[in-house]
Amino acid sequence: MGVLNLVLWGAGVALIVIGYTRARGPFARYQALKEQDANVARYEAWRGGTRGNADTGASVAMQILRRQARVGIALAVVGVVLVFAGFLLR
C-alpha cells in the first residue's frame, strides 16, 4: 500500500461525501416540486381545464434542482472511480 493509494482513497471518499451532501438537498426539493406539480395536474384534469405548455416557475426550479443534483451525483461517481483506482494501482 503506497502513498498514492492512500491519496486516491482519501480523495475518493471526500468526493463521495461532498457529492452526496450536494445532491441530497436539491433532490429532495425536486421530488417535492414534482409531487406538487402532479397534484396540480390532477386538479386541472378534475376541473376540466387544460394545462398549457408554458414554462412555470416550478418547472424552471425543477430544471435547476435536477442540474444541481446531477452535479452532486457526478462528484460522487468520480469519488467512487478514485476509490477503485486506489485499489487497482499498485
Buried (B, 14 or more C-beta within 10 A) or exposed (E): EEEEBEEBBEBBBEBBEBBBEBBEEBBEBBEEBBEEBEEEEEEEEEEEEEEEEEEEEEEEBBEEBBEBBEBBBBBBEBBBEBBEBBEEEE
